């Protein structure tokens, strides 16, 4: 098993989180914990947290890697988020978490970096998302039927992930797309809506997505869609005449 690694560093950002309309934590001295297995959490100085809204939980986790982690409930009037926050007992070979506390991201209602709301988890400052306009010829085939054709795609390069080809909606044959109810969220792009693809009487569910209102960091994605070839082997992305890997 690979040894776990981490970074624990100042963010320089003003971070706030709210629950039931109340600001639970508000600090310009937050540290970001980034672990090699993908976890990312903000740690607030205790003096920047509404400690009167915290209640100790009986739940405790212990491991050789993490040490002793003690949990706390967050209560605002009659609403309670159980085990929604945690603190660590001091331990060698770990960052110094003294007098800090972290919160489970989904347990809180809203998170803000400065004046912008952030979704799903903190943004990793070492994670890049670059969206570049291109003149490559991108064609999308589904079960042998061409459903999109463009020479003005946007190519999205994201750290550790395959290249995604975002196609202007005007260059997609909407006859084959049917809106679905699925919605997901990405901290680097915003909320995504999905489409099913219907070709030759067969349906591939949730195989196309779009960001109708991308976050300010990703404005080029507006009015484009991306196809998901991993979803079904019938979906083929062809770039400059070659099957994209």
N, C-alpha and C positions, 0 to 999 in steps of 0.2 A: 504493500500500500504506500502510495506517495506521501511524503511528509507534507503536512499542511503548512502554508505560509500565509502571511498577512502584512498589510500596511495599515498603520493607524496614524492619521495625520490631520492637521488643521485643514479646514475647507476654505476659510476666508469668506464663507457665505452666511447670510442671515437666514436661519432655518426656523420654521414654526410648524407646529402641528396642532390640530383642533379636534375636539370631541364634543358632540352635542352642542355645538355653537360656542364652546369655551376653549380658549387657547390654553393647552395643557403645558406646552414647552415653547419657549421663545428665547433664542440665543444667537449671538454673533460669535460665539466661542465654541461652536460645535466641532467635534472631530468625526471623521469618516473612517469606519473600519471596513476594510476590503479583504476578504479571505479568498484563498486560492480555489476553493470549491464553489466560488461564485456568490457567496453571501456578502451583502453590503448593508451596513446599518449606521445611522447617525447616533452619536453618543453626546448627550447634553450634560453640562455641569448641573449638579443637583440644585444649585441656587437659582438656576434659570428655569426651574420646573415647578408647577403647582403641586408641591408635596402634600398639601392638604387634601388633594383629590386622589392620592395614592393610598391603597390599602394592602398590607402585606398578605401574600398568599402562602398557603402551606406547601405549595408545589416547589420542589427544588430539583435541579438537574446536576449531576456530577459526572465528569469524565476526565480522563487523563489529559486530553487535549484542551478542553475548555476550563477545567477546574470546577468550582462550585458556582452555579448560577441560580440566583434567588429571584423569584417572580413577584410581581405586584399587580393588583387589580387597579383599574382606573374607574372611578365612580363620579358621575355628575348627576346629582339628584337621584332619580330612580333608575337611570341607565348605567349598566356596569359592563365594562370590557374586561373579561376575566383573563388573568395571566397576560396582560397586554404590555407589560414592561418588565425589564430585568436589570439587575446589577450583578457584578461579579465580586467574589471574595478575592483578595490579593493572592497572586500565585507567581512563582518564578517562571521565567521564559515566556511570559505573556505580556502584552502591553499593559501599562498602568491605567486601569479603569477606575482608580480611586475617585470617589465623589462624582461619578458619572452614572447616567442611566440611559438605556436605549428602549425604544418602543417598537412593537410589532407593527409593521407598516399597514397591513389591512385592518388592524384593530382600531385605528384612528380614522376619522372621517375625511380629513384633508391635510395635505402637506404642501408647504410653500418654500421655495428658494427665492429669497428676495420677494418680489411681487408676483412671481409666476408659480402657478400650481404645478406640482410634479406628481406623476402617477406611478404606481406599481412598486418602485424601489428607488433609492438614490441613484443619481447618474454618476457613473464611474468616470473620473476625469481622464483615465487612461484608455477609455473606450471611444473610438472614433466612428463617426457616421458621416461619410462624405457622399454627397449627391451631385453627380457631374452630368451636364448635358452632353449628348453624343450624337454623332451622325452614323453610327453603326446601323446596319439593316437588321432589324429584329422581327422575326415572324413567329407566331404561336400557332401550333397545330394541335388539335385534340381529336384523337381517333382518326387522323388523316385529314381532317377538315381544318382549313385555315380560318382562325377566328380573330387574328390581329396581325397587322403589318405596318411597320413604321420605320422611318429613317431619322427620327428625332426623339429617341428614348432618353430617359434619365437613368444612369447607372448608379446604383447605390452600393457603396463599399462600406461594410461594417466589420469591425474588428472580429476576427475569428469565424465569420460566417461567409457563405457563398455570395457571389455577386447577384444582385437582384436587378431585373430589368423592368423599369416602370414605363408604361406605355400611355401616351395621351389618350384620353377616352374617345377622342374623335377618330382615332386610328384602330378602334376595336369594334368588331361587329356585335352590337348589343343584342342582336337576334338570339345569340347563344347564351346570354347571361341572364340569370334570374336572381334577384336580390334575396338574401337569406336573412335570418334573424340574428346570426352570430355577430358579436362585437368583441374585440379584444383591445388591449391598451399596451402601448410601448412607451417607456419613459423618454425615449429619444425621438419619437415621431408623433405620438398622440393616439387617438382612438381610431381603430380600423373597423370598417364595415366590410362584409363579405358577400360574394356571389357564388351561386352554383353555376356549373357549366352544363348545358343540355345539348348534346350532339348525337345524332343518329338514334334518337329515342332513348339514350342513356344519360344518366345524371351523375356528374362528379360534384359532390357537395363541398361547399366552402373552399373552393380551389383558387379563387381570385379575391384579392383584397384591395381596398383603396383607403386613403386617409382624407376624408371630405374636408376636414379642418385641421391640418397638421399644426403642430406646435411651431412657434416662431423660428425655432432652429432648423426646421425642415420645410420651408415654404415651397420648394420646387416640386414636392410630391402632390400638391393640389391638382385635381383634375387629371390624375393618372391612375392606372391600375397595374398590379403585378400578378403574375400567374405563378402557381405553386406546383412545379413539376414533380416534387417529391410526393405529392398527394396521390398521384395516379400515373402509372407508366404511360398512359395514353396521351398525357400532356407533354409536348415537346417544345422547347425553346430553341430556336435556330437563329444564330447570330453570324451575320456575314457568310451565310451558307453552310455553317458548321453547327452541329448539335452542341449546345452549351453544356458545360460540365457543372 
